Amino acid sequence: MTEDELKKIADKIAKCLAVAASTSPEEAEIAKRQANALMEKYGLNSNDVAAAGVHEKTSKTGGKFNPPVHLVRLSGLIASAFGCGSVFQSGGGFNDSLNYFIGPGIKPELAAYTFDVLRRQISKDRSAYTATLKRYKRENRIRMADLFCNAWVTRIARQVHEFAGSEQDRTAINAYKQKRWGKALTKDARNSAQPKKDSDWQADVAGAQAASDVSLHKPVQAKHGKAITDRSAL
Protein backbone atom coordinates (compact mmCIF):
# COMPACT_ATOMS: atom_id res chain seq x y z
CA MET A 1 0.00 0.00 0.00
CA THR A 2 1.41 3.38 -1.01
CA GLU A 3 1.43 6.38 1.31
CA ASP A 4 -1.26 8.10 -0.79
CA GLU A 5 -3.47 5.01 -0.67
CA LEU A 6 -3.00 4.76 3.08
CA LYS A 7 -3.98 8.40 3.54
CA LYS A 8 -7.14 7.96 1.45
CA ILE A 9 -8.21 4.91 3.42
CA ALA A 10 -7.31 6.54 6.73
CA ASP A 11 -9.33 9.61 5.72
CA LYS A 12 -12.38 7.43 5.08
CA ILE A 13 -11.96 5.76 8.44
CA ALA A 14 -11.48 9.10 10.18
CA LYS A 15 -14.70 10.42 8.63
CA CYS A 16 -16.58 7.35 9.82
CA LEU A 17 -15.21 7.81 13.33
CA ALA A 18 -16.18 11.50 13.26
CA VAL A 19 -19.74 10.55 12.33
CA ALA A 20 -19.74 7.91 15.07
CA ALA A 21 -18.88 10.58 17.61
CA SER A 22 -21.37 13.23 16.56
CA THR A 23 -24.65 11.70 15.38
CA SER A 24 -27.58 9.70 16.71
CA PRO A 25 -26.84 6.37 18.41
CA GLU A 26 -28.15 4.40 15.42
CA GLU A 27 -26.06 6.29 12.85
CA ALA A 28 -23.08 6.26 15.18
CA GLU A 29 -23.23 2.48 15.44
CA ILE A 30 -23.36 2.11 11.65
CA ALA A 31 -20.42 4.50 11.19
CA LYS A 32 -18.42 2.70 13.86
CA ARG A 33 -19.01 -0.67 12.18
CA GLN A 34 -17.93 0.81 8.83
CA ALA A 35 -14.73 2.17 10.39
CA ASN A 36 -13.95 -1.14 12.07
CA ALA A 37 -14.62 -3.03 8.84
CA LEU A 38 -12.21 -0.80 6.91
CA MET A 39 -9.51 -1.14 9.56
CA GLU A 40 -9.89 -4.91 9.59
CA LYS A 41 -9.87 -5.09 5.78
CA TYR A 42 -6.64 -3.13 5.46
CA GLY A 43 -4.97 -4.32 8.66
CA LEU A 44 -4.97 -0.89 10.29
CA ASN A 45 -5.46 0.26 13.86
CA SER A 46 -6.41 3.58 15.43
CA ASN A 47 -2.75 4.68 15.64
CA ASP A 48 -2.27 4.01 11.92
CA VAL A 49 -5.30 6.15 11.16
CA ALA A 50 -4.10 8.95 13.43
CA ALA A 51 -0.54 8.89 12.04
CA ALA A 52 -1.82 9.15 8.46
CA GLY A 53 -3.26 12.57 9.30
CA VAL A 54 0.17 14.22 9.59
CA HIS A 55 3.39 14.30 7.58
CA GLU A 56 7.03 15.30 7.97
CA LYS A 57 9.38 17.92 6.57
CA THR A 58 13.14 17.75 7.11
CA SER A 59 15.82 20.36 7.69
CA LYS A 60 19.58 19.89 7.80
CA THR A 61 21.25 20.72 11.10
CA GLY A 62 24.52 21.81 9.54
CA GLY A 63 26.55 18.83 10.80
CA LYS A 64 26.88 15.06 10.69
CA PHE A 65 26.64 14.29 14.41
CA ASN A 66 24.18 15.18 17.17
CA PRO A 67 23.38 18.91 16.91
CA PRO A 68 24.46 21.29 19.68
CA VAL A 69 22.06 21.91 22.55
CA HIS A 70 21.08 25.36 21.32
CA LEU A 71 19.82 23.93 18.02
CA VAL A 72 17.79 21.31 19.88
CA ARG A 73 16.21 24.13 21.90
CA LEU A 74 15.64 26.21 18.78
CA SER A 75 13.95 23.30 17.05
CA GLY A 76 11.73 22.64 20.04
CA LEU A 77 10.48 26.19 20.38
CA ILE A 78 9.81 26.46 16.63
CA ALA A 79 7.91 23.17 16.73
CA SER A 80 5.81 24.51 19.61
CA ALA A 81 5.20 27.76 17.76
CA PHE A 82 3.81 25.96 14.72
CA GLY A 83 1.98 23.17 16.53
CA CYS A 84 4.39 20.46 15.37
CA GLY A 85 6.49 17.70 16.83
CA SER A 86 10.24 17.54 16.18
CA VAL A 87 12.79 14.73 16.04
CA PHE A 88 16.55 14.88 15.42
CA GLN A 89 18.36 12.09 13.61
CA SER A 90 22.16 11.98 13.73
CA GLY A 91 24.07 11.30 10.54
CA GLY A 92 26.55 9.19 12.50
CA GLY A 93 29.46 11.16 11.11
CA PHE A 94 28.79 10.05 7.53
CA ASN A 95 25.53 11.66 6.45
CA ASP A 96 23.90 15.02 7.16
CA SER A 97 22.08 15.07 10.48
CA LEU A 98 18.42 15.92 10.01
CA ASN A 99 15.65 17.55 11.98
CA TYR A 100 12.14 16.29 11.28
CA PHE A 101 9.10 18.48 11.85
CA ILE A 102 5.85 16.52 12.05
CA GLY A 103 2.36 17.97 11.87
CA PRO A 104 -0.80 18.51 9.84
CA GLY A 105 -1.23 20.69 6.76
CA ILE A 106 1.44 23.24 5.94
CA LYS A 107 2.74 23.49 9.53
CA PRO A 108 5.80 21.23 9.04
CA GLU A 109 6.89 23.23 5.97
CA LEU A 110 6.59 26.51 7.87
CA ALA A 111 8.47 25.13 10.87
CA ALA A 112 11.26 23.69 8.70
CA TYR A 113 11.65 26.93 6.78
CA THR A 114 11.81 28.92 10.00
CA PHE A 115 14.43 26.56 11.42
CA ASP A 116 16.55 26.82 8.27
CA VAL A 117 16.51 30.62 8.43
CA LEU A 118 17.26 30.91 12.13
CA ARG A 119 19.90 28.15 12.10
CA ARG A 120 21.84 30.02 9.44
CA GLN A 121 21.50 33.26 11.37
CA ILE A 122 22.60 31.90 14.74
CA SER A 123 25.58 30.17 13.07
CA LYS A 124 26.56 33.45 11.44
CA ASP A 125 26.21 35.36 14.72
CA ARG A 126 28.16 32.70 16.62
CA SER A 127 31.05 32.93 14.16
CA ALA A 128 31.10 36.71 14.41
CA TYR A 129 31.09 36.56 18.21
CA THR A 130 33.77 33.86 18.39
CA ALA A 131 36.04 36.06 16.26
CA THR A 132 36.08 38.57 19.15
CA LEU A 133 37.38 35.98 21.64
CA LYS A 134 40.89 35.42 20.30
CA ARG A 135 42.52 36.27 23.64
CA TYR A 136 40.74 33.36 25.36
CA LYS A 137 41.81 29.72 25.41
CA ARG A 138 40.04 27.43 22.96
CA GLU A 139 37.94 25.69 25.62
CA ASN A 140 36.82 29.04 27.01
CA ARG A 141 35.98 30.31 23.53
CA ILE A 142 33.77 27.28 22.94
CA ARG A 143 32.07 27.67 26.31
CA MET A 144 31.41 31.37 25.79
CA ALA A 145 30.11 30.75 22.27
CA ASP A 146 27.74 28.11 23.65
CA LEU A 147 26.49 30.56 26.28
CA PHE A 148 26.08 33.18 23.56
CA CYS A 149 23.92 30.80 21.50
CA ASN A 150 21.86 29.73 24.48
CA ALA A 151 21.04 33.37 25.28
CA TRP A 152 20.30 33.97 21.57
CA VAL A 153 17.68 31.22 21.56
CA THR A 154 16.22 32.40 24.87
CA ARG A 155 15.74 35.88 23.40
CA ILE A 156 14.02 34.45 20.30
CA ALA A 157 11.73 32.39 22.53
CA ARG A 158 10.13 35.63 23.77
CA GLN A 159 8.68 36.18 20.30
CA VAL A 160 7.18 32.73 20.02
CA HIS A 161 3.69 32.12 21.33
CA GLU A 162 3.03 28.43 21.65
CA PHE A 163 0.09 27.05 19.69
CA ALA A 164 -1.54 24.49 21.95
CA GLY A 165 -2.99 22.65 18.97
CA SER A 166 -5.82 20.16 19.22
CA GLU A 167 -5.69 16.93 21.16
CA GLN A 168 -6.31 15.19 17.86
CA ASP A 169 -3.18 16.77 16.34
CA ARG A 170 -1.05 15.83 19.35
CA THR A 171 -2.32 12.25 19.21
CA ALA A 172 -1.60 12.07 15.48
CA ILE A 173 1.93 13.48 15.90
CA ASN A 174 2.78 11.04 18.69
CA ALA A 175 1.33 8.14 16.70
CA TYR A 176 3.42 9.14 13.68
CA LYS A 177 6.60 9.38 15.74
CA GLN A 178 6.03 5.96 17.26
CA LYS A 179 5.22 4.40 13.90
CA ARG A 180 8.22 6.07 12.21
CA TRP A 181 10.90 5.62 14.89
CA GLY A 182 9.44 3.45 17.65
CA LYS A 183 11.96 2.48 20.34
CA ALA A 184 14.71 4.41 18.56
CA LEU A 185 13.19 7.62 19.97
CA THR A 186 15.19 8.95 22.91
CA LYS A 187 15.17 12.22 24.82
CA ASP A 188 18.18 14.51 24.67
CA ALA A 189 19.35 14.64 28.29
CA ARG A 190 22.02 17.30 27.72
CA ASN A 191 21.74 20.60 29.56
CA SER A 192 22.66 24.05 28.33
CA ALA A 193 25.84 25.63 29.71
CA GLN A 194 25.17 28.05 32.58
CA PRO A 195 27.06 31.31 33.20
CA LYS A 196 29.27 31.23 36.31
CA LYS A 197 31.78 34.06 35.97
CA ASP A 198 31.94 37.56 34.54
CA SER A 199 33.07 36.51 31.07
CA ASP A 200 30.21 33.99 30.95
CA TRP A 201 27.67 36.67 31.76
CA GLN A 202 29.20 38.89 29.10
CA ALA A 203 28.65 36.10 26.58
CA ASP A 204 25.07 35.75 27.78
CA VAL A 205 24.39 39.45 27.30
CA ALA A 206 26.05 39.45 23.88
CA GLY A 207 23.86 36.57 22.70
CA ALA A 208 20.67 38.30 23.81
CA GLN A 209 21.74 41.52 22.11
CA ALA A 210 22.62 39.73 18.87
CA ALA A 211 19.13 38.23 18.70
CA SER A 212 17.32 41.42 19.65
CA ASP A 213 16.69 42.40 16.02
CA VAL A 214 16.04 38.90 14.67
CA SER A 215 12.39 38.86 13.70
CA LEU A 216 10.18 35.79 13.53
CA HIS A 217 6.87 36.55 11.82
CA LYS A 218 4.35 33.78 11.94
CA PRO A 219 2.57 33.44 8.61
CA VAL A 220 -1.17 34.06 8.65
CA GLN A 221 -1.85 32.75 5.18
CA ALA A 222 -0.59 29.35 4.08
CA LYS A 223 -0.14 30.57 0.51
CA HIS A 224 2.30 33.24 1.67
CA GLY A 225 3.92 31.12 4.36
CA LYS A 226 7.50 32.37 4.05
CA ALA A 227 6.85 35.56 6.00
CA ILE A 228 10.17 35.51 7.78
CA THR A 229 13.00 37.98 7.53
CA ASP A 230 16.25 36.21 6.65
CA ARG A 231 19.03 38.67 7.51
CA SER A 232 21.68 36.37 6.07
CA ALA A 233 20.13 36.79 2.63
CA LEU A 234 20.26 40.58 2.73
C-alpha positions in Angstrom: 0.0 0.0 0.0 1.4 3.4 -1.0 1.4 6.4 1.3 -1.3 8.1 -0.8 -3.5 5.0 -0.7 -3.0 4.8 3.1 -4.0 8.4 3.5 -7.1 8.0 1.4 -8.2 4.9 3.4 -7.3 6.5 6.7 -9.3 9.6 5.7 -12.4 7.4 5.1 -12.0 5.8 8.4 -11.5 9.1 10.2 -14.7 10.4 8.6 -16.6 7.3 9.8 -15.2 7.8 13.3 -16.2 11.5 13.3 -19.7 10.6 12.3 -19.7 7.9 15.1 -18.9 10.6 17.6 -21.4 13.2 16.6 -24.7 11.7 15.4 -27.6 9.7 16.7 -26.8 6.4 18.4 -28.1 4.4 15.4 -26.1 6.3 12.8 -23.1 6.3 15.2 -23.2 2.5 15.4 -23.4 2.1 11.7 -20.4 4.5 11.2 -18.4 2.7 13.9 -19.0 -0.7 12.2 -17.9 0.8 8.8 -14.7 2.2 10.4 -14.0 -1.1 12.1 -14.6 -3.0 8.8 -12.2 -0.8 6.9 -9.5 -1.1 9.6 -9.9 -4.9 9.6 -9.9 -5.1 5.8 -6.6 -3.1 5.5 -5.0 -4.3 8.7 -5.0 -0.9 10.3 -5.5 0.3 13.9 -6.4 3.6 15.4 -2.8 4.7 15.6 -2.3 4.0 11.9 -5.3 6.1 11.2 -4.1 9.0 13.4 -0.5 8.9 12.0 -1.8 9.2 8.5 -3.3 12.6 9.3 0.2 14.2 9.6 3.4 14.3 7.6 7.0 15.3 8.0 9.4 17.9 6.6 13.1 17.7 7.1 15.8 20.4 7.7 19.6 19.9 7.8 21.2 20.7 11.1 24.5 21.8 9.5 26.5 18.8 10.8 26.9 15.1 10.7 26.6 14.3 14.4 24.2 15.2 17.2 23.4 18.9 16.9 24.5 21.3 19.7 22.1 21.9 22.5 21.1 25.4 21.3 19.8 23.9 18.0 17.8 21.3 19.9 16.2 24.1 21.9 15.6 26.2 18.8 14.0 23.3 17.0 11.7 22.6 20.0 10.5 26.2 20.4 9.8 26.5 16.6 7.9 23.2 16.7 5.8 24.5 19.6 5.2 27.8 17.8 3.8 26.0 14.7 2.0 23.2 16.5 4.4 20.5 15.4 6.5 17.7 16.8 10.2 17.5 16.2 12.8 14.7 16.0 16.5 14.9 15.4 18.4 12.1 13.6 22.2 12.0 13.7 24.1 11.3 10.5 26.5 9.2 12.5 29.5 11.2 11.1 28.8 10.1 7.5 25.5 11.7 6.5 23.9 15.0 7.2 22.1 15.1 10.5 18.4 15.9 10.0 15.6 17.5 12.0 12.1 16.3 11.3 9.1 18.5 11.9 5.8 16.5 12.1 2.4 18.0 11.9 -0.8 18.5 9.8 -1.2 20.7 6.8 1.4 23.2 5.9 2.7 23.5 9.5 5.8 21.2 9.0 6.9 23.2 6.0 6.6 26.5 7.9 8.5 25.1 10.9 11.3 23.7 8.7 11.7 26.9 6.8 11.8 28.9 10.0 14.4 26.6 11.4 16.6 26.8 8.3 16.5 30.6 8.4 17.3 30.9 12.1 19.9 28.1 12.1 21.8 30.0 9.4 21.5 33.3 11.4 22.6 31.9 14.7 25.6 30.2 13.1 26.6 33.4 11.4 26.2 35.4 14.7 28.2 32.7 16.6 31.0 32.9 14.2 31.1 36.7 14.4 31.1 36.6 18.2 33.8 33.9 18.4 36.0 36.1 16.3 36.1 38.6 19.1 37.4 36.0 21.6 40.9 35.4 20.3 42.5 36.3 23.6 40.7 33.4 25.4 41.8 29.7 25.4 40.0 27.4 23.0 37.9 25.7 25.6 36.8 29.0 27.0 36.0 30.3 23.5 33.8 27.3 22.9 32.1 27.7 26.3 31.4 31.4 25.8 30.1 30.8 22.3 27.7 28.1 23.6 26.5 30.6 26.3 26.1 33.2 23.6 23.9 30.8 21.5 21.9 29.7 24.5 21.0 33.4 25.3 20.3 34.0 21.6 17.7 31.2 21.6 16.2 32.4 24.9 15.7 35.9 23.4 14.0 34.4 20.3 11.7 32.4 22.5 10.1 35.6 23.8 8.7 36.2 20.3 7.2 32.7 20.0 3.7 32.1 21.3 3.0 28.4 21.7 0.1 27.1 19.7 -1.5 24.5 21.9 -3.0 22.7 19.0 -5.8 20.2 19.2 -5.7 16.9 21.2 -6.3 15.2 17.9 -3.2 16.8 16.3 -1.0 15.8 19.3 -2.3 12.3 19.2 -1.6 12.1 15.5 1.9 13.5 15.9 2.8 11.0 18.7 1.3 8.1 16.7 3.4 9.1 13.7 6.6 9.4 15.7 6.0 6.0 17.3 5.2 4.4 13.9 8.2 6.1 12.2 10.9 5.6 14.9 9.4 3.5 17.7 12.0 2.5 20.3 14.7 4.4 18.6 13.2 7.6 20.0 15.2 9.0 22.9 15.2 12.2 24.8 18.2 14.5 24.7 19.4 14.6 28.3 22.0 17.3 27.7 21.7 20.6 29.6 22.7 24.1 28.3 25.8 25.6 29.7 25.2 28.0 32.6 27.1 31.3 33.2 29.3 31.2 36.3 31.8 34.1 36.0 31.9 37.6 34.5 33.1 36.5 31.1 30.2 34.0 30.9 27.7 36.7 31.8 29.2 38.9 29.1 28.6 36.1 26.6 25.1 35.7 27.8 24.4 39.5 27.3 26.1 39.4 23.9 23.9 36.6 22.7 20.7 38.3 23.8 21.7 41.5 22.1 22.6 39.7 18.9 19.1 38.2 18.7 17.3 41.4 19.6 16.7 42.4 16.0 16.0 38.9 14.7 12.4 38.9 13.7 10.2 35.8 13.5 6.9 36.6 11.8 4.3 33.8 11.9 2.6 33.4 8.6 -1.2 34.1 8.7 -1.9 32.8 5.2 -0.6 29.4 4.1 -0.1 30.6 0.5 2.3 33.2 1.7 3.9 31.1 4.4 7.5 32.4 4.1 6.8 35.6 6.0 10.2 35.5 7.8 13.0 38.0 7.5 16.3 36.2 6.7 19.0 38.7 7.5 21.7 36.4 6.1 20.1 36.8 2.6 20.3 40.6 2.7 
